[in-house]
Amino acid sequence: MILGSVVLAGGRSRRMGRPKESLPIGGSTLLGLAVERLLLTTHPVIVLARDGEQDLPPLPIECEIAYDSDAGAGPMKALRDALRLHEGQADAVLVIGCDYPFLDERAIGWLAGELGDHDCVVPKALGRLQPLCAIYRTRLRTRVEALVRDGVDTIRTVAEEPRARILDEDRLRAFDPELRFLRNVNDPASYEAAVRELGQ
């Protein structure tokens, strides 16, 4: 299976109060760290930015930069864009937000191994689906486009499709007892905690 990836970097970071993608962490930035790790396990790696005016941090030259077809329209349309961008290049796409600093190559490989013949594999931790740390087959593009046309704006809808696979908490904890790879940074407190853990 050829696994590509998309990092969604077009959010407004309202809870953080400043652009998350450029926050320093682990000797890089949140976005830079995500791209560096994805390059170890996926191809192509595409950063989906808001538009050409967005000020992105320095990124490895091996990654590609694309722009939301409908900036600010939400993650469902971003998923549609991600699948379109990888069609003909990859069998499946890992879609993540730029704020998962603990998602490493080991966790990516494990998630990919859990996909099997399903259309997508989506973790569910602490009672919540994690659709922005999940893998979707590119063959879902037509279905996702139909959902978008019907006005569906929540990406969780895809995880409720019959051929989706939900990884429950027991399964997740068997791999990662602390659910570390699913920790993201949404606000200053969680960011500062991640910086302390990863170092600068």
Helices and strands as residue ranges (DSSP letters): E 3-8, G 20-22, E 24-25, E 28-29, H 30-38, E 45-49, E 64-67, H 75-86, E 92-97, H 105-115, E 120-125, E 128-129, E 133-137, G 138-140, H 141-149, H 156-159, E 164-167, H 169-175, G 180-182, H 188-198
